[in-house]
Amino acid sequence: MILYTDEQQHNGDSSKVLNSDLKSVLPTGLISQETANLFNTLGNGSIDEKLKRLLTEKRDTFDQIVKLKSELENDD
């Protein structure tokens, strides 16, 4: 598991942490190593941006599968 702290989410710029130093050590998100690896393969950006890219890829892949199935059925 990986803990993301406020400081890490702001690229190490602790001046953006609004409350006490304690807040910077409290996790703001907890994800598995597998999920962290997946997010790292999606390039730069926020988690929201990465999720949008992942969803777009999934939709594109699904559309391609539907198209290929249709072509296969038409060939028979």
PyRosetta script that sets phi, psi and omega in degrees:
from pyrosetta import init, pose_from_sequence

init()
pose = pose_from_sequence("MILYTDEQQHNGDSSKVLNSDLKSVLPTGLISQETANLFNTLGNGSIDEKLKRLLTEKRDTFDQIVKLKSELENDD")
pose.set_psi(1, 148.1)
pose.set_omega(1, 178.1)
pose.set_phi(2, -120.4)
pose.set_psi(2, 132.4)
pose.set_omega(2, 175.9)
pose.set_phi(3, -100.1)
pose.set_psi(3, 126.4)
pose.set_omega(3, 175.0)
pose.set_phi(4, -102.0)
pose.set_psi(4, 124.7)
pose.set_omega(4, 178.3)
pose.set_phi(5, -99.9)
pose.set_psi(5, 166.2)
pose.set_omega(5, 177.8)
pose.set_phi(6, -54.8)
pose.set_psi(6, -42.0)
pose.set_omega(6, -177.7)
pose.set_phi(7, -62.7)
pose.set_psi(7, -40.7)
pose.set_omega(7, 179.2)
pose.set_phi(8, -68.3)
pose.set_psi(8, -36.5)
pose.set_omega(8, -179.4)
pose.set_phi(9, -69.7)
pose.set_psi(9, -22.9)
pose.set_omega(9, 178.6)
pose.set_phi(10, -101.9)
pose.set_psi(10, 28.6)
pose.set_omega(10, 177.0)
pose.set_phi(11, 55.5)
pose.set_psi(11, 39.4)
pose.set_omega(11, 175.6)
pose.set_phi(12, 78.8)
pose.set_psi(12, 2.0)
pose.set_omega(12, -180.0)
pose.set_phi(13, -85.3)
pose.set_psi(13, 93.1)
pose.set_omega(13, -175.8)
pose.set_phi(14, -70.3)
pose.set_psi(14, -10.0)
pose.set_omega(14, 178.0)
pose.set_phi(15, -69.4)
pose.set_psi(15, -17.7)
pose.set_omega(15, 179.5)
pose.set_phi(16, -86.7)
pose.set_psi(16, -7.8)
pose.set_omega(16, 177.5)
pose.set_phi(17, -76.3)
pose.set_psi(17, 121.4)
pose.set_omega(17, -170.6)
pose.set_phi(18, -79.8)
pose.set_psi(18, -35.3)
pose.set_omega(18, -175.8)
pose.set_phi(19, -98.9)
pose.set_psi(19, -159.1)
pose.set_omega(19, -175.4)
pose.set_phi(20, -67.2)
pose.set_psi(20, 172.9)
pose.set_omega(20, 177.9)
pose.set_phi(21, -59.9)
pose.set_psi(21, -27.1)
pose.set_omega(21, 179.9)
pose.set_phi(22, -59.7)
pose.set_psi(22, -38.0)
pose.set_omega(22, -179.3)
pose.set_phi(23, -61.6)
pose.set_psi(23, -33.7)
pose.set_omega(23, -176.9)
pose.set_phi(24, -71.0)
pose.set_psi(24, -14.8)
pose.set_omega(24, 178.3)
pose.set_phi(25, -102.9)
pose.set_psi(25, -7.8)
pose.set_omega(25, 177.3)
pose.set_phi(26, -82.5)
pose.set_psi(26, 136.7)
pose.set_omega(26, -178.6)
pose.set_phi(27, -69.5)
pose.set_psi(27, 141.2)
pose.set_omega(27, 173.5)
pose.set_phi(28, -105.8)
pose.set_psi(28, -6.4)
pose.set_omega(28, 176.4)
pose.set_phi(29, -162.9)
pose.set_psi(29, 148.0)
pose.set_omega(29, -179.6)
pose.set_phi(30, -131.7)
pose.set_psi(30, 118.6)
pose.set_omega(30, -180.0)
pose.set_phi(31, -132.8)
pose.set_psi(31, 157.4)
pose.set_omega(31, 179.1)
pose.set_phi(32, -74.8)
pose.set_psi(32, 163.8)
pose.set_omega(32, 178.0)
pose.set_phi(33, -62.1)
pose.set_psi(33, -39.0)
pose.set_omega(33, 179.2)
pose.set_phi(34, -61.3)
pose.set_psi(34, -43.1)
pose.set_omega(34, 178.4)
pose.set_phi(35, -66.8)
pose.set_psi(35, -40.4)
pose.set_omega(35, 178.1)
pose.set_phi(36, -61.1)
pose.set_psi(36, -42.1)
pose.set_omega(36, 178.1)
pose.set_phi(37, -63.4)
pose.set_psi(37, -41.3)
pose.set_omega(37, 178.2)
pose.set_phi(38, -62.2)
pose.set_psi(38, -46.8)
pose.set_omega(38, 179.1)
pose.set_phi(39, -60.8)
pose.set_psi(39, -37.0)
pose.set_omega(39, 179.4)
pose.set_phi(40, -65.6)
pose.set_psi(40, -31.2)
pose.set_omega(40, 179.2)
pose.set_phi(41, -76.0)
pose.set_psi(41, -13.6)
pose.set_omega(41, -177.5)
pose.set_phi(42, -88.4)
pose.set_psi(42, 6.0)
pose.set_omega(42, 175.7)
pose.set_phi(43, 85.7)
pose.set_psi(43, -159.1)
pose.set_omega(43, -176.4)
pose.set_phi(44, -84.4)
pose.set_psi(44, 165.5)
pose.set_omega(44, 176.6)
pose.set_phi(45, 119.1)
pose.set_psi(45, 173.3)
pose.set_omega(45, 179.3)
pose.set_phi(46, -73.6)
pose.set_psi(46, 169.2)
pose.set_omega(46, 177.8)
pose.set_phi(47, -61.1)
pose.set_psi(47, -38.6)
pose.set_omega(47, 177.9)
pose.set_phi(48, -59.7)
pose.set_psi(48, -45.0)
pose.set_omega(48, 179.5)
pose.set_phi(49, -63.6)
pose.set_psi(49, -41.2)
pose.set_omega(49, 179.6)
pose.set_phi(50, -65.4)
pose.set_psi(50, -40.9)
pose.set_omega(50, 178.4)
pose.set_phi(51, -64.9)
pose.set_psi(51, -38.1)
pose.set_omega(51, 177.1)
pose.set_phi(52, -62.9)
pose.set_psi(52, -43.0)
pose.set_omega(52, 178.0)
pose.set_phi(53, -62.7)
pose.set_psi(53, -42.7)
pose.set_omega(53, 180.0)
pose.set_phi(54, -63.2)
pose.set_psi(54, -42.8)
pose.set_omega(54, 178.6)
pose.set_phi(55, -65.0)
pose.set_psi(55, -40.5)
pose.set_omega(55, 177.8)
pose.set_phi(56, -61.7)
pose.set_psi(56, -44.4)
pose.set_omega(56, 177.8)
pose.set_phi(57, -60.9)
pose.set_psi(57, -41.9)
pose.set_omega(57, -179.6)
pose.set_phi(58, -63.8)
pose.set_psi(58, -44.4)
pose.set_omega(58, 178.5)
pose.set_phi(59, -62.9)
pose.set_psi(59, -43.4)
pose.set_omega(59, 179.0)
pose.set_phi(60, -61.3)
pose.set_psi(60, -42.7)
pose.set_omega(60, 179.1)
pose.set_phi(61, -64.1)
pose.set_psi(61, -43.1)
pose.set_omega(61, 178.6)
pose.set_phi(62, -61.9)
pose.set_psi(62, -44.9)
pose.set_omega(62, 178.4)
pose.set_phi(63, -59.8)
pose.set_psi(63, -39.8)
pose.set_omega(63, 179.0)
pose.set_phi(64, -66.2)
pose.set_psi(64, -39.9)
pose.set_omega(64, 178.5)
pose.set_phi(65, -63.3)
pose.set_psi(65, -44.6)
pose.set_omega(65, 178.9)
pose.set_phi(66, -60.7)
pose.set_psi(66, -43.4)
pose.set_omega(66, 179.9)
pose.set_phi(67, -62.8)
pose.set_psi(67, -45.1)
pose.set_omega(67, -179.3)
pose.set_phi(68, -65.7)
pose.set_psi(68, -39.2)
pose.set_omega(68, 176.9)
pose.set_phi(69, -62.3)
pose.set_psi(69, -41.7)
pose.set_omega(69, 179.2)
pose.set_phi(70, -62.7)
pose.set_psi(70, -43.9)
pose.set_omega(70, 178.4)
pose.set_phi(71, -62.8)
pose.set_psi(71, -39.9)
pose.set_omega(71, -179.7)
pose.set_phi(72, -65.1)
pose.set_psi(72, -42.1)
pose.set_omega(72, 179.3)
pose.set_phi(73, -66.7)
pose.set_psi(73, -34.9)
pose.set_omega(73, 179.8)
pose.set_phi(74, -72.0)
pose.set_psi(74, -25.4)
pose.set_omega(74, 179.1)
pose.set_phi(75, -75.4)
pose.set_psi(75, -22.5)
pose.set_omega(75, -176.7)
pose.set_phi(76, -79.9)
pose.dump_pdb("model.pdb")
